Amino acid sequence: MNFDAHVFADTREMTREEWLERRKQGIGGSEASAIMGLNPYSSPLRVYLDKIGKSEEKVTTEAMRQGTDLEAYVAERFCEETGMKVRKVNKILQHPNYPWMLANIDRDIVGYNAGLECKTTSPYSKFKFDEGEINPHYYWQSMHYMAVTGAKKWYVAVLVLGKSFHVFEIDRDERAINQLINAENDFWVNHVLKKDPPVPTGGDADDEAISDMYPVGDDDADEVELDSFETLLDLRELTVARRDELDTEIKEYDQQLKRALGKNQHGASVKWRVNWTNTTRYTIDGKMLREKYPDIADEVTKTTTSRRFSVAKMKE
């Protein structure tokens, strides 16, 4: 191994549960883009909950399973493409100066101060890999690994399933690395260690994180005094008004397009395609089911508890 990093743990005989516990002791490369606010599927608050052990363990999706299973294939294709040799690193690496900065890298490149990240993605990915565009998540993950290891380059091999294969070479950028270290240091020291959740960012990941934090309300709890949030509530009211105006404007455009289509289901211009297709939805009449077949209704009815959020202005 050509890196300057410390070895935090050997993973060769480590169970998945042990590996997950080790991950809680620092920030990994896959979390870097979330902390930088550039991951649409995660956020600083989501990562925070993972680190303090307040998150449900993620269910392995089919995409995740394929990514893991195809990692060796992607590494092999990288070697064919570049003529380089790689080897697996069965260790969690640690930054020599920032112990909370960890790296579980895919491959070390033999004879070079560089590493390889293997990625598998959907053919419907929005990124134009064939035009040299790279996912920001991949970029910041690579910067994180270069920060931990001291590597001069990082390669990202991307298999677009059933479509194409791409190799990206990312040079070490000290300015970006310093920016990342500062952001991760602030996150670890001021949030994780102090058990102080970061401010939500408005994404879906934060909706899920807050629901995980407070899944059920306390029926006996007192009303919370929100005077300090008066300005935020005023801003929310203004923003909702702007949103409603935009929704009305969009609806007007859609109505004009629907009139243009009439009974036709498809239309096209030079740059756009518009569809107004027939759909059929089947629903069960719960009231009728319960009246005619109460035993079956009880058997198939699933009860869940959720929380409904609303904001209403006080009457003057």
N, C-alpha and C positions, 0 to 999 in steps of 0.2 A: 504494500500500500504506500502510495507516494504522498500522503497527506500529513499535515502538521497537527491534526486534531487529536484529542485524547480519546481513549476508548471508554465509553460510559457503561456499556454492557455487552456481553457476548450473547447473541440471539440463537445460536445453533441448537441449544436444548431448551430454549425458553418456550413456555406455553403461551397461547394467545392471551390468556388472562394476565400473565406476568408482563407480557409485552405492552398491554394496554395500561397497566399500572405504571410502567416505566415512562410511557408517553406523557403521563400526567405530571411528571417531574420536570418538564421543560417544554419548549416550543419547537415543533418539528417543521420541516420544509413545507409540508402540505397545508400548514396553517398560516404561512407567511402572507399569502395574498389576502386572506380574510382579515388579518390584523391591519393590512394596508388599505382595507376597504375596497378591494378589487375582486372579490369572489362572490358571484351572484347566489351561490348555494350555502354560504356561511357568512359569519360576521364576527367582530371582536366579542360580542356578548355570547354567541354560540360557542366560541373557543373557550371563553372564560368558564362557562358551565361545565365543559368537558374537563378542564383542568382542576376544578374544585370537586369533581365527582358528582355533579348534580344532573348529568345528562343520561338519558337512556342509551344503552349500547346500540349502535347503528345496525340495522338489519342489512345483511349482505344482499345487495340487489344483483340482478343478472349482469348488469354493466360492470359492477365491481368485481364479480366473479370472473368474467371474461378478461378484465384488465389484469387480474392476478395470474390467471392461467396462461395468458398470452405474453407475459413479461419476458420469459425466456426466448420466445419466438421473436419478439421485437428486438431483443439484444442480439440475437443471431443475425437478423436482417441488417442491423446496424453494422456488424462486423463485415458482412458481405458488401455493403454499400461503401464503407470507408477503408477497408483493409486493416483496421485496428483490431486489437484483441482486448477483451474485457474479462473481468472476473467478479464474482459475487462477493460482497462484503457482508459477512454475517455478524455485524457489530452495529450498535448504536454509537455514533460518534458525538463528541462534545467539544464545543469551542473552548480553547485553552484559557480565555479570559472571561467569557460569559457562560457560566455553567448551566444556565437555563436554556442555552441555545443548542439544540440537539439535531442530529441528522441520521436518518435511516435511509441510506442511498441505495439505488438499484444496482449500479455497477461502478467499479473502478476501472479506468482505462490503463492498460498495462504500458509502462514506459513513458507515460505522460502525467503531468500534474493536472489531471482533468477527470471528470466523472460523467456518467450517463444516466439520464432519467428516461424510462420507457413508458410511453403513453399509448393507450388505445382509446379511440373516440368514434362517435357516431358519424356515418356518412352525411348526416344532416346538420353537422356542426356549422355554426355561423361563421367560423373563422376560415379565411381564404389561405389555407396552408400552401397551396400551389403557387400563390403570389408572394410568399415569404412572410405572411402574417402569422404571428404566434399568440397564443392565448396568454394574457397577462398573468394568469395563475401559474403557468409553466415558467414564465420569466422570473417571477419573485421566488418561486421554489428553487430555481437554479441559483439565484443570488444568495439565498439563505445557505444553500449547500456550499457555495464558494466561500461564504463568510466563515462557516464552521471549519472547513477543511483547509483553507488557504489556497485552493485550486485557482489556476489562471483561466481555465475555460470550463464550461459545462456544455454537454451535448444533450439535446432532447430528440429522441426518436419517436415519431408519431405514426401509428398505424391507423389510418382511417378505414374502418372495417369495410371490406369488399370493394374498396375504391382506390386507395393510394397509400404510399409510404413516403415519409418526409424526415429529413435530418436537419436540425437547426444547431448552429454553433453559436454559443453565447459567451462573449468575452467578459471577463471580470470588470466590474465598474465600481470603483471605490466610492464614488459619490452615492450611487444607488445602495451600496452595501451599508454605508454609514447611515443613510436615511432609514434603511430597514432595521439596523441595530438599535437606533434611537427609538423607533416605533415599538419594537418588540421589548426593549428595556422598560419603556414607560408602561406597556401593557402588563408585563410580569411584575414589576416592582409596585406600581401604583394601583393595580387591580387584583391580580391573582394573590400576591402575598398579603395585601391588605383586605382581601375578601370584599372588595368594592367593585360592583359590576360596572362595566363601561356603559356609556350612554347608547341607547338603541339608535340604529341608523335608518330605520324605515323599511328595511327589506323583509322578504318573507321569512328569512332565517331568524330574524328577531321576533317576528310574530310567534314562531314555533318555540323559540327560547323562552319568551315570557310566559307562554302557555305551560311550558314545562316547569317554570319557576312557581307559578301560581295556578295549578290546574283546577282547583275548586275553591270557591269563596266561603268564608266563615259566616254562617247565618246569624251568629250572635255578636259579630264584630261591630264596633262603633263606626259612625260616619267619620271619614277622614277630612280634616281641615285642609283646603286647597288654595288658601289665599295667596300663597307664594307662586301659584301656577296661573294667576289671573292673566298675566301678559301672554303666556303660552295659549291659554284658552281663547283669548281675543285673536291671536294670530291664527289659531285653528279655524275660527269662524270665518275670517277673511279668506283663508285658503280654500275652505269648503265652498264658499260663494264663487270663487274663481273657477273651481273644479266644475261646479254646476253650470256655469256659463259655458265652459269648454265642452261639457257633455251635450248641452243643447246645440252648440254650434256643430259638433260632430254628427249629431242626430239629424240636423238639417241637411248636411251633405249626403248622409246615407239615404235620406228620404228622396232627394233629387235623383240619386243613382238608382234607387228602386223603381221610381217612375220611368226612368229611361229603359230599364230592363223589362218592365211590365210582366208578361207571362213567361218571358225567357229566363232561364236559370243561369246563364253565363254571358259575360260581356268582356271586351278587351279593348285597350288602347295601345299605343306604341310602348308605354312603360308599365301599364297596369293590367291586372286581370281581376274582374269582379264576379263573385259567385253569389247567387241567391237561390239556394237549392232546397228541394223538398226534404224534410226529415220527419220521421215517425217516432213518437215516444210512447212507450207503453208504461202505464202506472197502475198500481193496485189500489182499489178503493178500500181504504182501511176500515171505514165505517161499515160498509157492506160486508166485508170479510168477517168482522167481529160479530155482526148480527147473524149471519148465516152459519159461520163456522168458528165459534168462539174458541174451541180447543186448539184449532190450527192457528188462529190469530195469536194466542198466547205463546204457542211453540215457536213461531217465526218472528215474534216481536223482540227487538233488541233495544234495551234501554241504555242510553249514554248520557253523561252529564257534561255540559260545557258551560262556558260563560259568555253572556251577551254584553257587549260594550256599547254604550250610548252616551251622548252629551246633549244636554238640553239647557237652554238659557233660562235663568230665574225670571219669573214675572216681576215687573217693577211695581 
